[in-house]
Structure formats: C-alpha cells, structure tokens
Amino acid sequence: MPKIEVSLPDRIENDIQRLIEQGEFVNHDQAVEELLTMGVSAYDVEEEDTTPAAGEDMFSQTVEDQQDPAMQDEPRDDGYTF
C-alpha cells in the first residue's frame, strides 16, 4: 500500500480526533483511510470506455451530433435589425 503525507488544517484534524474519541474509528490511520475512501467514492469515479463501439466512427459521430440552425423549429431573435 502506498504511503502519503498530508498536511491538514487544525479544524479537520480536530474533527478526525473527535470522531476517533466518539468511537467512530479505531485509530487515526483507519479514520483517514475510510474518510478518504468515502470522499473519493462521492465523486463516483469510474473509468470511461472511450473506445468507439463497433460500426461507430468517432469522426462521423461528431458531424451527426451537430444541428443546422436553419432547421430549428423556433426562430431565434439575434437582436439585429435593419
């Protein structure tokens, strides 16, 4: 397991110590590991599959996603008048 060194503000360190004293964690190492794990999982970090699916060309997909402004249903007022 890799080891890292982190400097925490006193406020965070006090919060971690309070959680340990309340019995939420056995020791400081367990508290930091679990809190970091929860923080990372909150971001729902997943590897994205960036390879194009079979039959899908990544260059033509971009062109297909574009929309012609002249084909829009609602006329847009760009603010310019003559």
C-alpha positions in Angstrom: 0.0 0.0 0.0 1.4 3.4 -0.9 2.1 5.8 1.8 1.5 9.5 1.5 1.9 12.5 3.8 -0.8 15.1 4.0 -1.0 18.3 5.9 -4.4 19.1 7.3 -5.8 22.2 8.7 -6.3 22.1 12.5 -10.1 22.2 12.1 -10.0 19.0 10.0 -7.6 17.3 12.4 -9.8 18.2 15.4 -12.8 16.7 13.6 -11.0 13.5 12.9 -9.8 13.3 16.5 -13.3 13.9 17.8 -14.7 11.0 15.5 -12.0 8.7 17.0 -12.9 9.7 20.5 -16.6 9.1 19.8 -15.7 5.5 18.7 -16.5 6.0 15.0 -12.9 4.8 14.1 -10.4 2.7 16.0 -7.4 4.9 15.2 -6.2 7.8 13.2 -5.0 5.7 10.3 -8.3 3.9 9.9 -10.2 7.2 10.2 -8.1 8.9 7.4 -8.3 5.9 5.1 -12.1 5.5 5.5 -12.8 9.2 5.2 -10.6 9.5 2.0 -12.4 6.4 0.6 -15.8 8.0 1.2 -14.7 11.3 -0.3 -13.4 9.6 -3.5 -16.4 7.4 -3.8 -18.6 10.5 -3.5 -17.2 11.6 -6.9 -18.3 8.3 -8.4 -15.0 7.9 -10.2 -15.3 5.3 -12.9 -13.2 4.5 -15.9 -14.9 5.6 -19.0 -14.8 3.4 -22.1 -13.6 5.8 -24.7 -13.2 3.2 -27.5 -15.8 3.6 -30.2 -18.4 0.9 -30.5 -18.3 -1.4 -33.4 -19.6 0.3 -36.5 -19.3 3.8 -34.9 -16.8 6.1 -36.4 -15.7 8.8 -33.9 -15.3 11.4 -36.7 -18.7 10.9 -38.3 -20.4 10.8 -34.8 -19.3 14.4 -34.2 -20.8 15.6 -37.5 -24.0 13.7 -36.8 -24.4 15.4 -33.4 -24.3 18.9 -35.0 -27.5 20.7 -35.6 -28.2 23.0 -38.5 -29.5 26.3 -37.0 -31.8 26.8 -40.1 -33.5 23.5 -39.3 -34.6 24.6 -35.8 -38.3 24.7 -35.1 -38.3 28.1 -33.2 -37.0 31.2 -34.9 -34.3 32.9 -32.8 -34.1 36.6 -32.3 -30.5 37.5 -32.5 -31.3 41.2 -31.7 -30.1 42.6 -35.0 -32.5 44.7 -37.1 -32.1 46.8 -40.1 
